[in-house]
Amino acid sequence: MASSAELDRVDPTAEDVLLNYYRRLYPFKQLFKWLNRGPERTEKESRLFPYREFAFTLRNEAYLRYNSYPSDIEMKKHVCLLTPSRFEIGPVYSAQPKDKKTVRPTHFKAEKREVVFDIDMTDYDPIRTCCSDADICKRCWAFISIAVDVLDKAIRDQFGYNQLLWVYSGRRGIHLWISDKEAFELTDNQRKAMVEYLTVIKNGKEPGKRVNSRVGSRDLPPTLKDAIEAVREPFDDLILQDQDCFGSQEGFETLLSLIPDKKLVSRLREKWSQTPDSPSYTKWDEMKAEIKALKDKTARQTMRHAMEDIVLQYTYPRLDAEVSKHRNHLLKAPFCIHPKTGRICVPVDPRRIREFDPAKVPTVGQLLAELNASNSNNNGEHLEDWQKTSLKPYIEMFEQYANSVQEKPKMDLSW
């Protein structure tokens, strides 16, 4: 029997590892309840789960689209047969995806799906200083924490949606699924409008102004005023102190490129060039002092607007808009195993996002080790396998969420 240490070092893409995980731990029942929006509908009664697309990435990198199943039991059988390294969830189609080749193209259309958002840490590479590319640590996870705080509040307050599921991607990002019935039924144009409304940071990784927050000299719209108030303290803590984003010449030159007053830029560059390594909070205070000393009221107002835009550029969520605009987009399913890290894509409580540490998310090796230990110390109590592992609180959270999106069956009022 393998030791815990040996199991924690297992290859997360190995066939036996994947088979054990899918057979004993993956929450297919809860997944069905969520996507079917009800636990007991038969295939004839439901036009949801049996019409939902699933796409699989196999261990040899082959990609299989347009799979569909009448139930979670049938899906589990097929997943255990394929042992994919990951799988993705697509939309509900007008016909069952497995029948795509026999259905007229005009009769096969994406009709419904959750509204989804994808926030990836690599989009913060131009500003984070602790890591880059695929690397992530507790320090730069703070960027994701701020994004979750801002986006979660904006969606609840401004759109009225409340069935939000946040899922850690397994490595360097986070996904959001919005399951409210109204969101589920949005058209592509409506989704595009929603995304554009929430998008503040322009795409691209080159230095320079990337904020589109106001027209002309007008104040921020009320929605972004709320966001500014929410990120002022995190900006001080994360950008000015922890990441020290302006503490190098490259960093402060990026900051200067965001200032519209050329004379002010010249004075600050002269001052900061003498002490290029002075901390970011010192440079920020010096810039505020220079702005306060401006005699022209319009110039001061312009610079205050510029400072708000700078705060937003460094803290506001960076959204991958293309993921959210179209119903036919696929997104990795919750509780998949990340093939590089071995970590499970677990749900995250947005109210405790600042406490979340990606490094502490259970790996598949850790879970199999826990199962191994529980089988050796069986005290006779009947538990599901997942209840014997550190996956338990995450599946319980997911089950609670799945229960929250259940639709009550329509009452038959006919006589």
C-alpha positions in Angstrom: 0.0 0.0 0.0 1.4 3.4 -1.0 2.3 5.9 1.7 0.6 9.4 2.0 3.8 11.0 0.8 3.9 8.8 -2.3 0.3 9.4 -3.1 0.7 13.2 -2.8 3.3 13.0 -5.5 1.2 11.1 -8.0 0.9 12.2 -11.6 -2.5 14.0 -11.8 -2.8 12.9 -15.4 -2.2 9.2 -14.8 -5.1 6.9 -15.9 -5.4 5.1 -12.6 -5.4 8.4 -10.6 -8.1 9.9 -12.8 -10.2 6.8 -12.7 -10.0 6.6 -8.9 -10.9 10.3 -8.6 -13.9 10.2 -11.0 -15.2 6.9 -9.6 -14.9 7.8 -5.9 -14.8 11.5 -5.5 -16.1 13.6 -8.3 -19.6 15.1 -7.4 -21.6 14.0 -10.5 -24.8 13.9 -8.5 -24.4 17.6 -7.4 -23.3 18.6 -10.9 -26.5 17.1 -12.4 -28.7 18.8 -9.8 -27.1 22.2 -10.6 -27.1 21.9 -14.4 -30.6 20.3 -14.5 -31.9 22.9 -12.1 -33.8 20.1 -10.4 -32.8 16.7 -9.1 -35.6 14.3 -10.3 -36.6 15.3 -13.8 -36.6 12.4 -16.3 -35.2 12.7 -19.8 -38.7 13.3 -21.2 -39.4 16.0 -18.7 -36.2 17.9 -18.9 -34.8 20.0 -21.8 -31.8 20.9 -19.7 -29.2 18.3 -18.7 -29.7 15.9 -21.6 -29.3 18.9 -24.0 -26.2 20.2 -22.3 -22.8 19.9 -24.1 -19.8 18.5 -22.4 -16.3 18.5 -24.0 -13.4 16.3 -23.0 -9.7 16.7 -23.2 -8.2 13.3 -23.2 -4.8 12.4 -21.8 -3.3 12.3 -25.3 -4.6 15.8 -25.9 -7.5 14.7 -28.2 -10.5 16.9 -27.8 -14.0 15.5 -27.9 -17.0 17.9 -28.2 -20.8 17.5 -28.3 -21.2 14.8 -25.7 -24.5 14.7 -23.8 -26.1 12.4 -21.3 -29.6 11.6 -20.0 -28.4 11.4 -16.4 -25.5 11.9 -14.1 -25.2 8.1 -13.9 -24.6 7.7 -17.6 -22.2 10.6 -17.6 -20.2 9.1 -14.8 -19.9 5.8 -16.7 -18.6 7.6 -19.8 -16.2 9.8 -17.9 -14.8 6.8 -16.1 -14.4 5.0 -19.5 -12.6 8.0 -21.1 -10.7 9.2 -18.0 -10.2 12.7 -19.4 -7.6 15.0 -18.0 -10.3 17.7 -17.8 -13.7 18.5 -19.1 -15.7 21.6 -20.0 -19.3 22.6 -19.8 -21.1 24.2 -22.7 -24.6 25.5 -23.4 -28.0 23.9 -23.5 -28.7 23.3 -27.2 -32.0 23.1 -29.1 -31.2 19.4 -29.8 -29.1 16.9 -27.8 -25.5 17.5 -28.6 -24.8 13.8 -29.2 -27.1 14.0 -32.1 -25.4 17.0 -33.7 -24.4 15.1 -36.9 -27.9 14.0 -37.6 -29.6 17.3 -36.9 -30.0 20.1 -39.5 -27.6 23.0 -38.7 -30.6 25.4 -38.5 -32.1 23.2 -35.8 -28.9 23.0 -33.7 -28.5 26.3 -31.8 -27.1 27.3 -28.4 -30.2 28.4 -26.4 -29.3 28.8 -22.8 -26.3 28.8 -20.4 -25.1 30.4 -17.2 -23.4 33.8 -17.6 -19.7 33.1 -17.0 -16.6 35.2 -16.3 -12.9 34.3 -16.3 -10.2 36.2 -14.4 -6.7 35.1 -15.1 -3.6 36.2 -13.1 -1.5 36.5 -16.3 -3.6 39.6 -17.2 -2.0 41.2 -14.1 1.6 40.6 -15.3 2.2 44.2 -16.3 1.7 45.3 -12.7 2.4 42.5 -10.3 6.0 42.3 -9.1 6.2 39.0 -7.1 5.4 36.5 -9.9 4.9 36.3 -13.7 3.3 34.0 -16.3 1.8 30.8 -14.8 3.3 31.4 -11.3 1.1 32.5 -8.4 1.6 33.1 -4.7 -0.5 34.3 -1.8 0.7 37.9 -2.3 -0.4 38.2 -5.9 -3.6 36.3 -5.2 -4.7 39.6 -3.6 -5.3 40.9 -7.2 -7.9 38.1 -7.6 -9.3 38.8 -4.2 -10.0 42.5 -5.1 -11.5 41.4 -8.5 -13.9 39.0 -6.7 -14.9 41.7 -4.1 -15.6 44.3 -6.8 -17.3 42.0 -9.4 -19.4 40.1 -6.9 -20.8 43.3 -5.4 -21.4 44.9 -8.8 -23.3 42.0 -10.2 -25.5 41.6 -7.1 -26.2 45.3 -6.7 -26.5 46.4 -10.3 -28.0 43.4 -12.0 -29.8 41.8 -9.0 -28.4 38.3 -9.6 -27.6 36.3 -6.5 -26.9 32.8 -7.6 -23.1 33.3 -8.1 -20.6 30.4 -8.0 -16.9 31.3 -7.8 -14.6 28.5 -8.7 -10.8 28.5 -8.3 -9.3 27.4 -11.7 -6.7 25.1 -10.1 -3.7 27.3 -10.9 -3.7 31.0 -11.5 -7.3 32.3 -11.9 -10.9 32.1 -10.9 -14.2 31.5 -12.8 -17.7 32.8 -12.0 -20.9 31.1 -13.0 -24.2 33.1 -12.7 -27.1 30.7 -12.6 -30.1 33.0 -12.0 -32.9 32.1 -14.4 -32.8 35.6 -15.9 -29.1 35.3 -16.5 -29.4 31.7 -17.8 -31.8 32.9 -20.6 -29.9 36.0 -21.8 -29.2 36.3 -25.5 -25.7 36.8 -26.8 -26.3 40.5 -27.4 -27.6 40.9 -23.8 -24.5 39.1 -22.5 -22.3 41.4 -24.6 -24.0 44.5 -23.2 -23.5 43.2 -19.7 -19.8 42.5 -20.2 -19.2 45.9 -21.8 -20.9 47.6 -18.9 -18.6 45.9 -16.5 -15.4 46.2 -18.5 -13.2 49.1 -17.5 -9.7 47.8 -18.3 -8.9 47.6 -22.0 -7.2 44.5 -23.4 -3.5 44.4 -23.9 -0.4 44.0 -21.8 1.7 47.0 -23.0 2.2 49.9 -20.5 0.0 53.0 -21.0 -3.5 54.1 -20.1 -5.9 51.3 -20.3 -8.9 52.7 -18.4 -12.1 53.7 -20.1 -14.1 55.1 -17.1 -15.5 58.4 -18.2 -16.3 60.7 -21.1 -14.4 64.0 -21.2 -14.1 65.7 -17.8 -17.2 64.1 -16.2 -17.0 62.4 -12.9 -17.0 58.7 -12.6 -20.4 57.0 -13.0 -22.0 55.9 -9.7 -21.1 52.3 -10.2 -17.4 53.1 -10.5 -17.6 55.5 -7.6 -18.6 52.5 -5.5 -15.7 50.5 -6.9 -13.2 53.3 -6.2 -14.3 53.4 -2.6 -14.0 49.6 -2.3 -10.4 49.5 -3.7 -8.8 52.6 -2.1 -7.5 50.7 0.9 -6.4 47.6 -1.1 -4.6 50.0 -3.5 -2.6 51.3 -0.6 -1.9 47.9 0.8 -1.2 46.0 -2.4 0.0 48.4 -5.0 1.9 51.0 -2.9 3.2 48.6 -0.2 3.2 44.9 -0.9 3.9 45.0 -4.7 5.7 48.3 -4.6 4.6 48.9 -8.2 6.3 52.3 -8.6 9.5 51.4 -6.6 11.7 51.1 -9.7 12.4 53.3 -12.6 10.3 51.1 -14.9 7.5 51.2 -12.4 7.4 55.0 -12.0 7.8 55.6 -15.7 4.6 53.6 -16.2 2.9 55.8 -13.6 4.2 59.0 -15.3 2.8 57.8 -18.6 -0.7 57.9 -17.0 -0.4 61.6 -16.0 -1.9 64.0 -18.5 -0.1 67.1 -17.1 3.3 67.2 -18.9 4.8 69.9 -16.7 3.9 67.9 -13.6 5.4 64.8 -15.3 8.6 66.7 -15.9 8.9 67.8 -12.3 8.2 64.3 -10.9 10.6 62.6 -13.3 13.4 65.0 -12.2 12.6 64.3 -8.5 12.2 60.6 -8.8 15.3 60.1 -11.0 17.4 61.2 -8.1 15.9 58.5 -5.9 14.5 55.9 -8.3 14.3 53.2 -5.6 12.2 55.3 -3.2 9.1 53.3 -2.1 5.8 53.6 -4.1 3.9 55.2 -1.2 6.5 58.0 -1.0 6.2 58.7 -4.7 2.4 58.6 -4.5 2.4 61.1 -1.6 4.8 63.4 -3.5 2.5 63.3 -6.5 -0.5 64.2 -4.4 1.4 67.1 -2.9 2.3 68.4 -6.4 -1.4 68.1 -7.4 -2.6 70.0 -4.3 -0.1 72.8 -5.1 -1.5 73.3 -8.6 -3.0 76.8 -8.8 -5.4 76.1 -11.6 -8.7 74.5 -10.4 -9.3 72.7 -13.7 -5.8 71.3 -13.7 -6.3 70.0 -10.1 -9.7 68.4 -11.1 -8.1 66.8 -14.2 -5.3 65.3 -12.1 -7.8 64.0 -9.5 -9.6 62.2 -12.3 -6.3 60.9 -13.5 -5.5 59.5 -10.0 -8.9 57.7 -9.9 -8.2 56.2 -13.3 -4.7 55.0 -12.1 -6.3 53.4 -9.0 -8.8 51.6 -11.2 -6.1 50.5 -13.7 -4.1 48.8 -11.0 -7.0 47.3 -9.0 -10.2 46.9 -11.1 -11.0 43.3 -12.4 -9.4 42.4 -15.7 -12.1 40.5 -17.6 -11.7 38.1 -20.6 -14.7 39.5 -22.4 -14.8 36.9 -25.1 -15.5 34.1 -22.5 -18.7 35.9 -21.4 -20.2 37.2 -24.6 -21.3 34.0 -26.3 -23.5 31.1 -25.1 -21.6 28.5 -27.1 -18.3 29.2 -25.1 -17.1 26.3 -23.0 -15.6 26.7 -19.5 -13.8 24.1 -17.3 -16.2 22.3 -15.0 -15.9 22.7 -11.2 -13.9 20.0 -9.4 -11.7 19.1 -12.4 -8.1 18.3 -11.6 -5.5 20.8 -12.9 -3.0 18.7 -14.9 0.0 20.8 -13.9 -0.6 21.4 -10.2 -2.8 18.5 -9.3 -5.1 20.9 -7.5 -8.9 20.5 -7.6 -11.0 23.4 -9.1 -12.9 24.0 -5.9 -15.7 26.5 -5.1 -14.6 29.6 -3.2 -16.8 31.6 -0.7 -16.5 35.3 -2.0 -17.1 36.5 1.6 -13.8 34.8 2.6 -11.9 35.4 -0.6 -9.1 37.2 1.2 -8.5 34.2 3.4 -8.3 31.8 0.4 -4.8 30.5 -0.3 -4.3 28.6 -3.6 -1.4 26.6 -2.1 -3.7 25.1 0.4 -6.3 23.7 -2.0 -6.3 19.9 -1.9 -4.5 18.0 -4.6 -5.7 14.7 -6.1 -2.7 13.0 -4.5 -3.6 14.4 -1.1 -7.2 13.2 -1.5 -6.3 9.7 -2.5 -3.9 9.6 0.5 -6.8 10.6 2.8 -9.0 7.9 1.3 -6.3 5.4 1.8 -6.0 6.4 5.5 -9.8 6.4 6.0 -10.1 2.8 4.6 -7.4 1.7 7.0 -9.2 3.3 10.0 -12.8 2.4 9.1 -14.9 2.7 12.3 -18.1 1.4 10.6 -19.7 4.7 10.0 -21.2 4.9 6.5 -19.9 7.9 4.6 -19.6 8.9 1.0 -15.9 8.7 -0.1 -15.7 12.4 -0.6 -16.9 12.9 3.0 -13.8 11.2 4.2 -11.5 13.7 2.6 -10.6 17.4 2.7 -12.9 17.8 -0.4 -15.9 17.6 2.0 -16.4 21.3 2.7 -16.1 22.2 -1.0 -18.7 19.6 -2.1 -21.0 20.7 0.7 -20.7 24.3 -0.5 -21.4 23.2 -4.1 -24.4 21.1 -3.0 -25.8 24.1 -1.2 -25.3 26.2 -4.3 -27.0 23.5 -6.5 -29.9 23.5 -4.2 -30.3 27.2 -4.5 -30.8 27.1 -8.2 -33.6 24.5 -8.2 -36.7 25.5 -10.2 -40.0 24.5 -8.8 -42.0 22.4 -11.2 -45.0 24.1 -12.7 -48.3 23.1 -11.1 -50.9 21.3 -13.2 -54.0 23.4 -12.7 -56.1 21.6 -15.3 -59.3 19.9 -14.2 
